[in-house]
Amino acid sequence: MKRRVAITGLGIISPVGNDLNTAWINIINGQSGINRITRFDSSVLILI
């Protein structure tokens, strides 16, 4: 049995923008979504 899919729009949650237009403009302009970690101590390395 084949399943059908309906695409109702495009959305994005991203470090370069939380809507499609902003993200696309930032990607085209070479804006990086990478930054330093500041919300917690990243100096501790945990290996699982």
N, CA, C and O of each residue as an XYZ file, in Angstrom:
192
protein
N       0.829     -1.178      0.000
C       0.000      0.000      0.000
C       0.880      1.251      0.000
O       1.788      1.376      0.822
N       0.610      2.167     -0.917
C       1.370      3.412     -0.995
C       0.812      4.428     -0.010
O      -0.402      4.535      0.170
N       1.713      5.173      0.628
C       1.305      6.243      1.533
C       1.428      7.572      0.807
O       2.327      7.763     -0.012
N       0.539      8.466      1.105
C       0.572      9.788      0.504
C       1.086     10.811      1.506
O       0.844     10.701      2.708
N       1.792     11.796      0.996
C       2.343     12.857      1.829
C       1.886     14.193      1.264
O       1.912     14.398      0.051
N       1.473     15.093      2.130
C       1.095     16.445      1.719
C       2.075     17.434      2.336
O       2.203     17.505      3.558
N       2.759     18.187      1.502
C       3.665     19.235      1.975
C       2.863     20.525      2.022
O       2.379     21.008      0.998
N       2.728     21.080      3.229
C       1.864     22.249      3.410
C       2.642     23.553      3.521
O       2.040     24.624      3.597
N       3.961     23.481      3.531
C       4.766     24.698      3.635
C       6.190     24.354      3.996
O       6.529     23.186      4.185
N       7.010     25.357      4.089
C       8.404     25.172      4.458
C       8.672     25.930      5.747
O       8.220     27.064      5.909
N       9.401     25.316      6.657
C       9.757     25.957      7.908
C      11.165     25.558      8.302
O      11.710     24.584      7.783
N      11.749     26.304      9.212
C      13.126     26.021      9.619
C      13.355     26.568     11.029
O      12.872     27.642     11.386
N      14.092     25.809     11.803
C      14.630     26.276     13.084
C      16.132     26.066     12.967
O      16.594     24.927     12.888
N      16.888     27.138     12.955
C      18.303     27.051     12.600
C      19.094     28.163     13.281
O      18.533     29.208     13.610
N      20.384     27.948     13.493
C      21.227     29.012     14.048
C      21.357     30.231     13.127
O      21.730     31.309     13.590
N      21.060     30.081     11.846
C      21.173     31.209     10.919
C      19.839     31.912     10.686
O      19.779     32.888      9.939
N      18.766     31.427     11.318
C      17.464     32.075     11.193
C      16.337     31.115     11.494
O      16.436     29.924     11.199
N      15.271     31.618     12.075
C      14.150     30.771     12.453
C      12.956     30.900     11.515
O      11.854     30.456     11.835
N      13.183     31.504     10.368
C      12.183     31.483      9.304
C      12.938     31.312      7.982
O      14.129     31.609      7.891
N      12.242     30.840      6.987
C      12.889     30.466      5.737
C      13.602     31.628      5.066
O      14.729     31.467      4.598
N      12.972     32.794      5.010
C      13.594     33.936      4.328
C      14.865     34.397      5.021
O      15.875     34.631      4.356
N      14.840     34.533      6.348
C      16.022     34.966      7.096
C      17.154     33.960      6.955
O      18.299     34.343      6.713
N      16.847     32.687      7.103
C      17.870     31.644      6.992
C      18.485     31.647      5.596
O      19.705     31.556      5.458
N      17.656     31.750      4.566
C      18.169     31.719      3.192
C      19.073     32.918      2.918
O      20.133     32.764      2.313
N      18.667     34.105      3.356
C      19.496     35.305      3.169
C      20.827     35.151      3.884
O      21.871     35.473      3.318
N      20.808     34.661      5.126
C      22.052     34.477      5.886
C      22.944     33.420      5.265
O      24.165     33.574      5.267
N      22.370     32.353      4.735
C      23.170     31.309      4.073
C      23.830     31.872      2.823
O      25.022     31.660      2.602
N      23.073     32.583      2.013
C      23.629     33.175      0.781
C      24.735     34.172      1.096
O      25.718     34.265      0.360
N      24.579     34.921      2.194
C      25.577     35.917      2.576
C      26.749     35.328      3.354
O      27.642     36.063      3.777
N      26.754     34.015      3.546
C      27.880     33.367      4.219
C      27.873     33.519      5.727
O      28.906     33.322      6.366
N      26.743     33.863      6.312
C      26.638     34.010      7.769
C      26.783     32.646      8.438
O      26.096     31.694      8.066
N      27.659     32.550      9.406
C      27.867     31.301     10.128
C      26.910     31.196     11.306
O      26.583     32.201     11.938
N      26.467     29.998     11.599
C      25.645     29.758     12.772
C      26.466     29.255     13.946
O      25.912     28.883     14.980
N      27.777     29.241     13.793
C      28.678     28.727     14.826
C      29.127     29.874     15.727
O      29.471     30.957     15.254
N      29.116     29.615     17.028
C      29.570     30.612     17.986
C      30.115     29.889     19.211
O      29.949     28.675     19.332
N      30.748     30.595     20.101
C      31.267     30.003     21.340
C      30.123     29.577     22.241
O      29.073     30.219     22.278
N      30.340     28.480     22.972
C      29.371     28.011     23.953
C      29.501     28.893     25.191
O      30.583     29.013     25.766
N      28.391     29.510     25.598
C      28.438     30.423     26.744
C      27.412     30.071     27.817
O      27.442     30.662     28.896
N      26.512     29.135     27.560
C      25.441     28.852     28.516
C      25.805     27.780     29.533
O      25.073     27.576     30.502
N      26.927     27.090     29.326
C      27.389     26.114     30.291
C      28.889     25.947     30.138
O      29.473     26.389     29.149
N      29.512     25.308     31.120
C      30.957     25.112     31.119
C      31.303     24.013     30.112
O      31.033     22.836     30.352
N      31.892     24.400     29.002
C      32.238     23.438     27.961
C      33.666     22.917     28.102
O      34.144     22.191     27.230
N      34.355     23.278     29.188
C      35.737     22.834     29.366
C      35.801     21.385     29.870
O      36.854     20.754     29.792
N      34.701     20.863     30.378
C      34.647     19.498     30.861
C      34.241     18.591     29.711
O      33.178     18.778     29.120
N      35.064     17.626     29.392
C      34.785     16.711     28.297
C      34.231     15.414     28.859
O      34.869     14.786     29.703
N      33.073     15.008     28.411
C      32.447     13.777     28.850
C      32.389     12.816     27.662
O      31.776     13.121     26.640
N      33.024     11.666     27.803
C      32.972     10.650     26.758
C      31.998      9.559     27.159
O      32.059      9.024     28.266
N      31.118      9.244     26.262
C      30.130      8.189     26.544
C      30.470      6.959     25.755
O      29.766      5.953     25.846
